[in-house]
C-alpha cells in the first residue's frame, strides 16, 4: 500500500501494542504484578525476573531497557501517524470519536503513555530528576485519561446514535481502563516522589484515589450492562470475543491501585504523621502504628 493509504487506515488500536503491566515491590520478598498485554509485559518481566540465575539479572534488565526504548519509539511513531491521519483526514477524527465502541481504543493512548512513565521509575528511580519527571508526566496522563473516560463518553451520549443492547461488548470497558492505569501509576510513583516532597506525594495519593473512585463507578455500570447483555442476548460476534477479557484488566488494575494506595498511606501514618497534619500527632505512636497496620492489610 501507499503511505497515504497506510496513514488513512491507521487506527488508535495500534497503541495496544505498547500497553503493559505495572509492578511494585512491597518488600524484599514480595512483588505485585498486574498484567495486561503488549511489549511492556516483556519489559517489566525482564526487569523483575524473580528466579535466581547467575548473572542473569543484568542482561535481562538490559533487554527490558531495550524494550522500553522500543516502547518510546513506537509511541512517538504512532502519535505522529495518528496526528498526520487526523490532520489530512479531519472527517476520520469525527468518525473515530462518534463510533462506539471503536472509539474505546482511544483509551490505549493514555495507557501506553503510562507505560513510559512506569519505565522511568523502573530504571531511574534513584535520580531526583526522574522522580520529578514522572510527577510532571503523571498530570499529563491524568488529563488524557479524564478526557477519554469522561469527555469522550459524555460527548457520545449527547451526539452519537443510540446503542442497542446487542451492541454492548467487552471493549466498552476500555474507556475506564485509562483511569485505573493512571491511578496505579500514581500509587507506584508516590513512594519515590515522597522522598522529594511530602505535599506532592499526598497530591498523587488524593488525585489517584479520586481517579480510582471514578473508574470503579464507571466500570461497575458497564460490566453490569455487559453481563445483562450476555444473559438477555446471543453470544457476541467472534471479533468481539477477545474483548470479553477486558473486565479482568480493569478490575485487576483497580485491585492493584487500591492495595498500593493503602500501603503508601499506612507507611505515611507509620512515620508519625496524621491526616490532619497536626504536629505532634493527636494520637499516640502506638495508635498510629495499629491504624497503619489495619490500613495496610
N, C-alpha and C positions, 0 to 999 in steps of 0.2 A: 504494500500500500504506500501511497504517497504520504509524506509527513503531515500535510494538511488534513488528510483523511484520518490519520492516526490521532491527531490532536482533536478533531471533531468528535471522535469516538472515545476519547479519554474520559473515564468516569471516576468519581470520588472513591468508588470501591477499591481502586488500586492501593489506597492508603492502608488497607487491611494487611498488606504485606509487611508493614513496619510495626503493626500493633504487637505489643509484647506483654510481659508479665512484670510484676513488681515484687521486690524481695525486701526483707528486713531481718536483722538479727535481734532476737530478744536477749540472748546472752551467748556465751561461747558454745553452748551445747545445742541450742535450738534455733532453727531458721524457718521462717514462714515463707512459703512460695505460693503466689496466686497466679495461675497460668491463664493466658489467652493464646492467641495464635500469631505466628509471624517470626521474623528474624530476631526480634527481641527476646523470644523464648530461648533460642540458642545462646544469644549473648549473655543473658543472665545465668543460664545453666553453666556456662563455661566459667563465669566469674565466681560462682558459688558452688563449684563442684565439691560435693560433700565427702567423697571417699579418698582415703589416704593412698595416693600413688606417688612414689618417689619422683620428685622433680616435675610432677605434672601441673602443679598449681600455677607456676609461672607461665608455661606455654599455653595452657588452657585460657588463662587470663589474657594473654596476648591475642589469641584467636577471638575471644569475646570482644576485645578492644577493636579489632579489625571489623567485626560485625557491627559494632556501634558506629564506627565511622561510615560504614556502608549505609546504615540507617539514616544518618545525617545527609549523606549524598542523595539517597533515594528521596528523602523528604523534600530537599531543595529542588530536585528534578521534578517531582510530582507537583509541587506547588507552582513551579514555573509552567508546566504543561497545563495545569488546571486554569491558571490565570490567563494564559495565552488563549485557551479554549473559550473562556467567557468573554474575553476582550474581542476576539474575532467573531464569535457567535453569541451575541448577547441573549438571543432567544433561548439558548440552551441553559442559561443561568435561571431564567424563569421556569423553564421546563423541569430542571432538577429540583428546584425548591417547591414546585407545586405538585409534583408526582410523589405520592406516598404509597408504598414505603421506600421507593427508590432513594428519596431524599434522606432517609435514615443513615445512609452510608456517608453522609457528610460528617457524621459523628466520628468516623475513623480519623479525621484530620486532627482534632484535639487529642485523641487517644495516642496517635503517633507522636505528636509533639510532646506529650507526657513521657513517652519512651525515651526521648532525647534528654529530657530533664533528669530522668532516673539514671541515665548513663553518666551524667556529670557527677552525681553523688557516688556512683559505683566506683569511679576511677579517680576522682579528685576531691574526695570528701575531706582530705587533710588540708586543703587550701582555703584560705579565707575568701579569696576571690570567687572560687567555685561555689561556696555556700551562698554568697550574696547573689551570684548569677542565677542559681536555682530559685532563690527567693523572688527575684525580679521576673523570671520566666514563668513562675507559678501563676502570677496575676494575669499574664497573657493567656495562659492555658485556662484559667478560671473564666475569663471573659469569653473565650471561644466556646467553652463548654456551656455556659449560660445561653449564649446565642443559639446554639444547636438545640439544647434540651428544652428551652422555654421560648426563645424568639421564633424559632422555626415552627414549633408546634402551634403557637398562637397564630402565626401568620397563616398556616394551613387551615386552622379552624375557621378563620374568617374569610379565606379566599378559595381554598381548594374545594373540589366537588365532594359531595357526601360519600362516605365509605359504607360498603355493605359488610355484614358480619363475615361473609366468606372471604373478604379481602384481608381480614386480620391475619397477620403472620408473626412468627417469632422475631423477624428482623425489626419489628416495631420497637423492640427493647433497645435497639441500637441507639435510640435517641437519649436514653438515660445513662448508658454506659460511660459517656464522657464525664459526667458529673461524678460518678463513682470513682473513675480512674483519677480525676483531678483531686478528689478527696483523699485517695490513698497516696497520691504524690505528696500532698500536704502533710500527711501523717508520717511519711518516710523522711522528708527533709526537715521536719520540725526539730528533731533532736540535734541536728547539725547547726541549724540556724540559731538554736537556743544557746550554743556555745558563743555566738557573736552578740545576740541581743535577745533579752527575755521578752520584751514587748513584741518584737517581730515574730517570735516563735508562738506567742499567745494569739497573735492575729492569724497565723496559719491554723492554729487549733480551732478558733472560733469560725472562721470562714470555711475551713474544710469541713467542720461538723455541720454547718448550715447547708453546704453543697450536698453532703451525705444525706441530710434530712429531706431536702427537696427531691433527691434522686429516689430515696426509699418511697416517698409518697407517689411519685410518678410511676415507678416500676411496679408497685403494688397494683395500681389501677390497670396498667397494661397487661400484666400477667393474668389478672382476674378475667379481663375481657378475652384474652387469648385462650385460657382454659375453657371458658364458656363456649368459645367458638369451636374448640376441639370436640366438645360434648354435643353441641347443637348442630354442627355441620360436618361435612365429609372431611377426610384427611387432606391436608394441604397438598398442593401440586409438588411434584418431585423437585423442581428447582428451589422450592421454599423449605424443604425438609431440613436442610442444613441449618437454617435459621432457628430451628427448634432448640438448639443448644445455647443460644444467646442468653436466655434467662439464667443459665449457670454462670456465665461470665459476669453478669450484673450482680447477682446475689453473692458470688464468691468475692468480688471486689468490695462489695458492701461489708461483708463479714471481716475481710482483711482490714479495711479502713477503720472500722469502729474498734477493732481489737488494738490497732496501733495507737489510736487516739486515747484509748483507756490506759495503755502502758505509759504513754508520754505524760498524761495528766497525773497518773499515780507517781511517776518519778518527780514531777514538778512539785506535788504536795509533799512528798517524802523529803525533799530538800529543805523543808521548813517554811514554805510559802503557803498562804491561804488564798482562796479565790478572791477574797476582798482586798488582798494586797496590804492587810494590816501588819505592821511590824512593831512589836513582835506579834506572832500569830495569836488569834483569840483562843486557840485550843492548845493543849499540851502536846509535846512532841509524841508521846505515846498514842494519843488520839489521832494525830495526823498520820502516824505510821499505820495504825489499824485501818484508817479510812483509805489510805493509798493501797493497801493490800486488797481491800474489798473491791475497789475500782479496778485494780489490775486483773484480778481473777474473775 
